[in-house]
Amino acid sequence: ESQSFNDRHLALPPPKWKGHCVAAKDFPPTSCNRKLIGARYFCAGYEATNGKMNDTLESRSPRDSDGHGTHTASIAAGRYGFPASTMGYAKGRAAGMAPKARLAGYKVCWKNSGCFDSDILAAFDAAVADGVDVVSLSVGGVVVPYHLDVIAVGAFGASEAGVFVSASAGNGGPGGLTVTNVAPWVTTVGAGTIDRDFPADVMLGNGKVIGGVSVYGGPGLTPSRLYPLVYAGSDGYSSSLCLEDSLDPKSVRGKIVVCERGVNSRAAKGQVVKKAGGVGMVLTNGPLDGEGLVADCQVLPATSVGAEGGDELRRYMAFAAQLRSPATATIIFKGTRLGIKPAPKVASFSARGPNPESPEILKPDVIAPGLNILAAWPSTLSPSGLPSDERRSQFNILSGTSMACPHVSGLAALLKAAHPDWSPAAIRSALITTAYTLDNGGGPMLDESNANVSSVFDYGAGHVHPDSAINRGLVYDISTYDYVDFLCNSNYTSHNIRVITRNQASDCSGAKRAGHSGNLNYPSLSAVFQQYGKQHMSTHFIRTVTNVGDPNSLYTLTIAPPPGTEVTVEPDTLAFRRLGQKLNFLVRVQTRAVKLSPGSSTVKTGSIVWSDTKHTVTSPLVVTMQQPL
């Protein structure tokens, strides 16, 4: 039904494809084609808990019932589509990262009950058996030990079968320790902004202008007219959030209403204001949201402003009340703006590290575009997602690490096509060691939430750089046995490791294997020091790189040690004589204790860079000093 999934000029699916298209009442066999070559749904876990699914409430079929799967699938591998826009915004030609890649959909989430672990695991196993090359998972939950994390378990089996798994980092930012999907065999993707936005500014009656964003495409406010401005929160908590039936029509009719984020969806707040007779809405961030702005497809003239803008609005209204003068405002919609600087930034909502389960593994791995992303949308749904909204659009603009993840999934498909012999770990290595940390103005990448310089716990190795990733000189490869060693050195029991590997032979042979968990051959390096009264501390990393560039090549070393540390690498040159050759090096990190209050920590970052005349391979080096309580 979507031009993003047409199969023009595509040949038959590859012979290795073993999957099929599951038909249903609202999903006839013709729903699949040479582009969408597979579609299945998994609801045994759902039905074991809730009883047989009610077809009038939920579509017991592969059909996407909320738009999320359609949107993310087209980001990864949508065909070229033109003209593409949402309500006139972001006009242009749409394309996924890998437009000629085949797609298979595995529906595991249900509107009324979410996603059940058993259904997720069943879908992972089915995808691997069907012959997929990449699994894109814009789903996440709380961080638990890997043997209790069904995504980690499913992804381990996929990785063992040579399938690349990318997963969203979560939308719990900007606070620390919020990143999810942190298993080292998963590529964890955070979200960055892009150099395009949709400005919709608030002009106050005193002449001040507060910047905002919106994707409103309906009838606008009367030009040059100022409307009464009212703060919904004057009537209590529920009204400040513009929850259902919380607004008094007598108070808001004909006015622009100021609402706060939280509890119900941003679009639903606009519907509440419209139902009560308001003519417009200004949605303000709370203190924890900071200044990050997400453009929404609203049902009435509305815009979103940052926390500081919200404070300024409320101060203006309070001052107007003191003067017994009406507070007034209007919203000025400016359409689509390109060439924004600085960009990218780390999106405010993007979940942050450090890794709560394995601090020796830097997570997220990378960031990719995740703010205000245009992609395909089901013809049965409104762009606001509200049942009362009768508008329809072939494309929609959404934000989240759910949108960032499929960017990396599509890039992984391209890398796999260019390098069929690369393992999932090699593909992840190429993405990590070529990521960048500078914005389009040449400065360090900023944090959207507060405009401060962002850190490795915000973006991992940095923002993905596809052109560089495809032409790698060296990769850090990891085998299944290496992951088992990592689990052993992370103090997982033999029983718990067998839960993850689903292999009776996976154990630690009665004792931890040599080394420590930081010695997993990961492209980034993270050292965590517990001070415990020590003055001098040190650790080491052993790494192995595989030559995938020129057969005869010489790599030299550049070290940027984290401040206050001494870093040595042996050897400091790597001479390769053939493709596929592997060479080892040892990294030693030494540091002195620093003054910290109990329970606090400090983080210092640097890098290790190997380069020949054609390739530059960069590994982040992170040192965390912790003072125990």
Buried (B, 14 or more C-beta within 10 A) or exposed (E): EBBBBBBEEBEEBEEEBEBBBBBBEBBEEEBBBBBBBBBBBBBEBBBEEBEEBEEEEBBBBBBBBBBBBBBBBBBBBBBBBEEBBBBEBBBBEBBBBBBBBBBBBBBBBBEEBEBBBBBBBBBBBBBBEBBBBBBBBBBBBEBEBBBBBBBBBBBBBBBBBEBBBBBBBBBBBBEBBBBBBBBBBBBBBBBBBBBBBBBBBBBBBEEEEBBBBBBBBEEEBEEEEBBBBBBBBEBEEBBBBBBEEBBBEEBBBEBBBBBBBBEBEBBBBBBBBBBBBBBBBBBBBEEEBBBBBBBBBBBBBBBBBBBBBBBBBBEBBEEBEEEEEBBBBBBBBEEBEEEBEBBBBBBBBBBBBBBBBBBBBBBBBBBBBBBBBBBBBBEEBBBBBBEEBEBEBBBBBBBBBBBBBBBBBBBBBBBBEEBEEBBBBBBBBBBBBBBBBEBEEEEEBBBBBBEEEBBBBBBBBBBBBBEBBBEBBBBBBBEBEBBBBBBBBBEBEBEBBBBBBEBEEBBBEEEBBEBBBBBBBBBBBBBBBEBEEEEEBEBBBBBBBBBBBBEEBEBEBEBBBBEEBEBEBEEEEBEBEEEEBEBEBEBEBBBBBEEBEEEEBBBBBBBBBBBBEEBBBBBBBBBBBBBEE
